[in-house]
């Protein structure tokens, strides 16, 4: 499930129950085979994914604060301007 959650775009650990339900429906209907690694995954692995995601979120928040950024579009623009050379012109 680790690789699956890493490969699905725009999801995080809060989406895992929904993803599991979709996969289980596909298994039940015979569309995909049942794998022991999915069916018998330890709760510890799910908790570890959650913990990693929460740590990443804390790190991202810390970086955002260190860079003095808020959550608006202007802040994203300011970050991009920090990274790109000054020769790039903004409209």
Beta strands, then each sheet from edge to edge (+ up, - down):
end
